[in-house]
Every structure is written in structure tokens, then in C-alpha cells.
Amino acid sequence: MNTYVYGITAASHPPLPEGLVGIGDPPRPVRVLKESGLAAVVSDAPEDLRPKRRELLAHQNVLGEIGADGCVLPMRFGSVAPDDRAVTGVLAERAEHYKERLGALDGRVEYNIKAHHVEEAVLHQVMAENPEIRALAEANRKSGGGSYESKIQLGEMVASAVKAKESEDAGALERLLEPVADAVSVGPESTGWLANLSFLVERSSAEEFLAAAERARRELPHLEVRVNGPLPPYSFVEPGPAQPAGTAAGGADTGAG
Amino acid sequence: MTVVPAQQTGGGGGSSGLYDVLELVLDRGLVIDAFVRVSLVGIEILKIDVRVVVASVDTYLRFAEACNRLDLEAGPRKAPGLPDMVGQVTESGARGKSKGALSGAAETISDAFKQARDEASERETERPRARRTAAPRRKEEQE
């Protein structure tokens, strides 16, 4: 029977909530494997595990449960070991490393911030700040919408101004929130957002962080800012900028494109 | 207990909040070489396009139209993000979202958990300890 791994905690972590279940249909009971002062939170792995929404949620839910009681190093979704012994083997082998990470992340949670532009608001800004665009828009309007070419020209100018604002606003958002966090991890880019930032925040500073996010919303009213957290420290499990799978921890070098 | 706005659920929808979190679950977190990872073939759900800035003729034309529609009489310096404006934008927005910037706060992980919990509670309503699944968020807020 393969073993599905949710995360790693200290062996001294409080016991799991009774009846906690994880992935699978029916959901598999969650259990703990202890080794070398560490505990792996696992369940049996269903044969046909697929990355479905309910499975992702189950993974996240188990981690949320454990994380509420203390620090957990969350596994990326879908980590399956051949059996329990393979899991304890890894714990024994890398015990010092995981203990160091648990220590570094103790009492801290992740908040993920994603933001995108409120289109009409950002268009207002772009026009307000750019006389050239304003003039062209005005000319187009006076000529009943303008020719195809002049519309394209206007649109291109606007698109490029909006694009510039995106990186500007992503930077502004990061600067506003960074002071209340211990660390920042810049997430992968996507067309879904202009900023995808994860912040490592001390539990005791969570309110300050959320207040800062509220202030950022007021200061950047042309952004829609989504705050998700507290979460297990997904983006901070490994130190340094060399995160796997294209995520960059603490790096500012993902700003291109 | 103190109010922690971003953790209160309220608004409907929440699907983008869910995606926001699932992106982390899928792409980050600890990876151990000795373990196999489930194939993620078919997971394209995260690449939702809520932003509309794409360098294409369609976008250019759309922007040009939008600029023509903008009420310059109200003044380009009218503070952006006023409630009425947000309301309009969300209607014309790519996803037709019916909420403004502030109610985005409601789109938290809690929504995702709520769904998971609802599913879970269908199975386990008679087991009080199991229903602890409903408590951890709140517990953290109180700390």
C-alpha cells in the first residue's frame, strides 16, 4: 500500500484531531509516522489518485488542521511514498534539515496576495497621467470613434501604459506589505494576476499584516487585492532563492515578461 | 475577539480564492525526491484569465473603445476605485465578477475550507470531535 504524505511536523506536535480524514473517496484516515524526533502526517494513498479539486482541498484541509496546532512543513500536493518505511527512512536521513526548517518557520504562517487591475480605474489613471493618450482618445471621440488605425494606435499606447503600471503596482504592493512580514516569496507569473506574492508572517503579527493589506487596498484603489491566509508556509519550506518548479523565494528576478 | 477582516467570509463566489490557494498547493511545498508525485496532467484550471492585458489587436480595440467610453467630463483625475466605478468595472470585467475590490477580502481560503468542510460534515455529522474541522481558522484568529 502506497503512503500519501501531507507534511512533516515535530514529533512533539499535538495529536491529530480525532477522525481527521484526507484524500480519496472514501477519504482515507490520516495518521502519523514518528521517527528521529519528527512526525510525518500521512494516509494510505488511493490507487487512482488524480489531482481533482476535492483531493487538493483535502490535502490543504489536513495541512490547515495540523498547522492550526503548530508548525508543519507542507508537502507539495501529490507526494506518494512506496510505503510507510520509505517515509520514516527519509525522516531519519534528513532529520537535521527538517528540524532546522521547522525551527525557522515556527510560529509563522504564509499569506498569499494576488492582485489585478480594476480595469476602468486603471484606464482612468493611465489617461490622467498621459496627455498623449488623452489627446488621441479625445481626437478619436470627436471623429466618432476614430479610424481603425487610430483605434489600434490608441489601444496599443494604453496597453503598454497599463503593462507598465502592472509592474509598478506589483512593486508598490510588495513595498507596502514587506515591512510587516519576515520574508517574501514572489510566485510565478500568470495572466491571472499582476502580483502573486507570498509573505511569511508571524502569527502574532497577523493582524498587523492584514491591516497593512487593508491600507494597501486604500492606497492602490485601482487594484483588486485578494488575501489568502493564514496558510501553511508552502512557499518557505526550503530556504534561499532556489525553489523547485519555477517558484522563486525572496527573489525579485521574476519580474520580467 | 478582534476583527480580522481578510479572514471573514461573506461574499459569494470565492472560486478565485480557491484557485489562488490551489496554485500554492500544486506548485509549492516540500518536494522529496524519494517520493513519486501524482501526475498533474489535466490541471489547467489554474490558468484562469482574470486579467485582460494581452498584446493583441482585440485588446487594443477594446482598450480604445473603453477609453472612448470613459467619462472624461467626470474628470480623469476623479479618484479611481470609487464604489460606483468598481461596480461598473466588474460588469465589464473579464469574468463578470459581481464584487468590488474590498469584498475581494472575503475571497479567502475559508471559502475553500468551507466547501471541503461541508462535504466532510455530510459524512461525519454525528462525530463532534471530527467537526473540529470547522474550528481551526477561528482558533487562529483568536490568538
Boltz contact constraints between the chains, C-beta under 6 A:
constraints:
  - contact:
      token1: [A, 17]
      token2: [B, 132]
      max_distance: 6.0
  - contact:
      token1: [A, 18]
      token2: [B, 129]
      max_distance: 6.0
  - contact:
      token1: [A, 19]
      token2: [B, 127]
      max_distance: 6.0
  - contact:
      token1: [A, 19]
      token2: [B, 129]
      max_distance: 6.0
  - contact:
      token1: [A, 19]
      token2: [B, 130]
      max_distance: 6.0
  - contact:
      token1: [A, 49]
      token2: [B, 38]
      max_distance: 6.0
  - contact:
      token1: [A, 51]
      token2: [B, 40]
      max_distance: 6.0
  - contact:
      token1: [A, 51]
      token2: [B, 43]
      max_distance: 6.0
  - contact:
      token1: [A, 56]
      token2: [B, 22]
      max_distance: 6.0
  - contact:
      token1: [A, 56]
      token2: [B, 25]
      max_distance: 6.0
  - contact:
      token1: [A, 57]
      token2: [B, 112]
      max_distance: 6.0
  - contact:
      token1: [A, 57]
      token2: [B, 116]
      max_distance: 6.0
  - contact:
      token1: [A, 59]
      token2: [B, 25]
      max_distance: 6.0
  - contact:
      token1: [A, 60]
      token2: [B, 25]
      max_distance: 6.0
  - contact:
      token1: [A, 61]
      token2: [B, 116]
      max_distance: 6.0
  - contact:
      token1: [A, 64]
      token2: [B, 136]
      max_distance: 6.0
  - contact:
      token1: [A, 65]
      token2: [B, 136]
      max_distance: 6.0
  - contact:
      token1: [A, 68]
      token2: [B, 136]
      max_distance: 6.0
  - contact:
      token1: [A, 68]
      token2: [B, 139]
      max_distance: 6.0
  - contact:
      token1: [A, 68]
      token2: [B, 140]
      max_distance: 6.0
  - contact:
      token1: [A, 73]
      token2: [B, 30]
      max_distance: 6.0
  - contact:
      token1: [A, 74]
      token2: [B, 29]
      max_distance: 6.0
  - contact:
      token1: [A, 75]
      token2: [B, 29]
      max_distance: 6.0
  - contact:
      token1: [A, 75]
      token2: [B, 30]
      max_distance: 6.0
  - contact:
      token1: [A, 76]
      token2: [B, 29]
      max_distance: 6.0
  - contact:
      token1: [A, 76]
      token2: [B, 31]
      max_distance: 6.0
  - contact:
      token1: [A, 77]
      token2: [B, 25]
      max_distance: 6.0
  - contact:
      token1: [A, 77]
      token2: [B, 26]
      max_distance: 6.0
  - contact:
      token1: [A, 78]
      token2: [B, 37]
      max_distance: 6.0
  - contact:
      token1: [A, 78]
      token2: [B, 38]
      max_distance: 6.0
  - contact:
      token1: [A, 79]
      token2: [B, 35]
      max_distance: 6.0
  - contact:
      token1: [A, 80]
      token2: [B, 35]
      max_distance: 6.0
  - contact:
      token1: [A, 80]
      token2: [B, 36]
      max_distance: 6.0
  - contact:
      token1: [A, 81]
      token2: [B, 35]
      max_distance: 6.0
  - contact:
      token1: [A, 90]
      token2: [B, 32]
      max_distance: 6.0
  - contact:
      token1: [A, 90]
      token2: [B, 34]
      max_distance: 6.0
  - contact:
      token1: [A, 112]
      token2: [B, 24]
      max_distance: 6.0
  - contact:
      token1: [A, 114]
      token2: [B, 20]
      max_distance: 6.0
  - contact:
      token1: [A, 116]
      token2: [B, 50]
      max_distance: 6.0
  - contact:
      token1: [A, 116]
      token2: [B, 51]
      max_distance: 6.0
  - contact:
      token1: [A, 118]
      token2: [B, 86]
      max_distance: 6.0
  - contact:
      token1: [A, 118]
      token2: [B, 89]
      max_distance: 6.0
  - contact:
      token1: [A, 119]
      token2: [B, 89]
      max_distance: 6.0
  - contact:
      token1: [A, 120]
      token2: [B, 85]
      max_distance: 6.0
  - contact:
      token1: [A, 120]
      token2: [B, 88]
      max_distance: 6.0
  - contact:
      token1: [A, 120]
      token2: [B, 89]
      max_distance: 6.0
  - contact:
      token1: [A, 121]
      token2: [B, 80]
      max_distance: 6.0
  - contact:
      token1: [A, 121]
      token2: [B, 81]
      max_distance: 6.0
  - contact:
      token1: [A, 121]
      token2: [B, 85]
      max_distance: 6.0
  - contact:
      token1: [A, 123]
      token2: [B, 66]
      max_distance: 6.0
  - contact:
      token1: [A, 124]
      token2: [B, 76]
      max_distance: 6.0
  - contact:
      token1: [A, 124]
      token2: [B, 80]
      max_distance: 6.0
  - contact:
      token1: [A, 125]
      token2: [B, 80]
      max_distance: 6.0
  - contact:
      token1: [A, 127]
      token2: [B, 76]
      max_distance: 6.0
  - contact:
      token1: [A, 128]
      token2: [B, 76]
      max_distance: 6.0
  - contact:
      token1: [A, 128]
      token2: [B, 77]
      max_distance: 6.0
  - contact:
      token1: [A, 137]
      token2: [B, 67]
      max_distance: 6.0
  - contact:
      token1: [A, 141]
      token2: [B, 68]
      max_distance: 6.0
  - contact:
      token1: [A, 151]
      token2: [B, 61]
      max_distance: 6.0
  - contact:
      token1: [A, 151]
      token2: [B, 64]
      max_distance: 6.0
  - contact:
      token1: [A, 152]
      token2: [B, 60]
      max_distance: 6.0
  - contact:
      token1: [A, 154]
      token2: [B, 64]
      max_distance: 6.0
  - contact:
      token1: [A, 155]
      token2: [B, 60]
      max_distance: 6.0
  - contact:
      token1: [A, 155]
      token2: [B, 61]
      max_distance: 6.0
  - contact:
      token1: [A, 155]
      token2: [B, 63]
      max_distance: 6.0
  - contact:
      token1: [A, 155]
      token2: [B, 64]
      max_distance: 6.0
  - contact:
      token1: [A, 156]
      token2: [B, 60]
      max_distance: 6.0
  - contact:
      token1: [A, 158]
      token2: [B, 63]
      max_distance: 6.0
  - contact:
      token1: [A, 159]
      token2: [B, 59]
      max_distance: 6.0
  - contact:
      token1: [A, 159]
      token2: [B, 63]
      max_distance: 6.0
  - contact:
      token1: [A, 162]
      token2: [B, 53]
      max_distance: 6.0
  - contact:
      token1: [A, 163]
      token2: [B, 53]
      max_distance: 6.0
  - contact:
      token1: [A, 191]
      token2: [B, 49]
      max_distance: 6.0
  - contact:
      token1: [A, 191]
      token2: [B, 51]
      max_distance: 6.0
  - contact:
      token1: [A, 192]
      token2: [B, 48]
      max_distance: 6.0
  - contact:
      token1: [A, 192]
      token2: [B, 50]
      max_distance: 6.0
  - contact:
      token1: [A, 210]
      token2: [B, 4]
      max_distance: 6.0
  - contact:
      token1: [A, 210]
      token2: [B, 6]
      max_distance: 6.0
  - contact:
      token1: [A, 217]
      token2: [B, 101]
      max_distance: 6.0
  - contact:
      token1: [A, 221]
      token2: [B, 80]
      max_distance: 6.0
  - contact:
      token1: [A, 221]
      token2: [B, 81]
      max_distance: 6.0
  - contact:
      token1: [A, 222]
      token2: [B, 80]
      max_distance: 6.0
  - contact:
      token1: [A, 222]
      token2: [B, 81]
      max_distance: 6.0
  - contact:
      token1: [A, 224]
      token2: [B, 101]
      max_distance: 6.0
  - contact:
      token1: [A, 224]
      token2: [B, 104]
      max_distance: 6.0
  - contact:
      token1: [A, 226]
      token2: [B, 20]
      max_distance: 6.0
  - contact:
      token1: [A, 226]
      token2: [B, 104]
      max_distance: 6.0
  - contact:
      token1: [A, 226]
      token2: [B, 107]
      max_distance: 6.0
  - contact:
      token1: [A, 227]
      token2: [B, 6]
      max_distance: 6.0
  - contact:
      token1: [A, 228]
      token2: [B, 20]
      max_distance: 6.0
  - contact:
      token1: [A, 228]
      token2: [B, 21]
      max_distance: 6.0
  - contact:
      token1: [A, 228]
      token2: [B, 108]
      max_distance: 6.0
  - contact:
      token1: [A, 228]
      token2: [B, 109]
      max_distance: 6.0
  - contact:
      token1: [A, 230]
      token2: [B, 140]
      max_distance: 6.0
  - contact:
      token1: [A, 234]
      token2: [B, 24]
      max_distance: 6.0
  - contact:
      token1: [A, 234]
      token2: [B, 28]
      max_distance: 6.0
  - contact:
      token1: [A, 234]
      token2: [B, 29]
      max_distance: 6.0
  - contact:
      token1: [A, 235]
      token2: [B, 28]
      max_distance: 6.0
  - contact:
      token1: [A, 237]
      token2: [B, 30]
      max_distance: 6.0
  - contact:
      token1: [A, 244]
      token2: [B, 31]
      max_distance: 6.0
  - contact:
      token1: [A, 245]
      token2: [B, 27]
      max_distance: 6.0
  - contact:
      token1: [A, 247]
      token2: [B, 28]
      max_distance: 6.0
